[in-house]
Amino acid sequence: MTEHEIEIQMEKALKKIPFEIRKIKFILFFLKFVKGIKSGLRL
């Protein structure tokens, strides 16, 4: 791999990171939401 190819790969990886973070935040939010509903139903 040349230096230029490595730079391109790094840029691609950096563009993917925010999407991954958003996906994880969404999953965590969803899990909290579901737990909230379940605990609400038990009361």
Secondary structure, 3 states (H helix, E strand, C coil): CCHHHHHHHHHHHHHHHHHHHHHHHHHHHHHHHHHHHHHHHHC
